[in-house]
Amino acid sequence: MASTGEKKVNGRKRSLLVDTLGLPLRICVHAANLTEHEGLECVLTEVGPFLPHLTLIWADQGYRGDISEWVKDEYGLTLEIVAKEPGQQGFK
């Protein structure tokens, strides 16, 4: 799962790749003006050799659009956008 957000420090954003238990696999801290696409690229860079069995990434709606095709072409991974349930707060 990928997550970008928690902008509690001005000018910084954290992009995370976590497993299904929420344990961090990779974390990138970068400038807050980077897009989700750029944050995801930071997180996925060099992940392949360390996570050879990774095939699917769940992400929130901030990753909609052609980014799914880019992830498939660039990394051979499937990016699945998970819609929020009515009234849901945060990413689950």
RAGI-V373102 format. One record per run of one state. SS is the DSSP state (H for helix, E for strand, C for the rest). FROM is the first residue (numbers start at 1). LEN is the number of residues. Records with the same first field share a line. If there is no record, write none. Layout:
SS: FROM-LEN + FROM-LEN
This chain:
C: 1-1 + 6-6 + 19-5 + 32-4 + 45-11 + 60-1 + 64-3 + 76-2 + 82-11
E: 2-4 + 12-7 + 24-8 + 56-4 + 78-4
H: 36-9 + 61-3 + 67-9
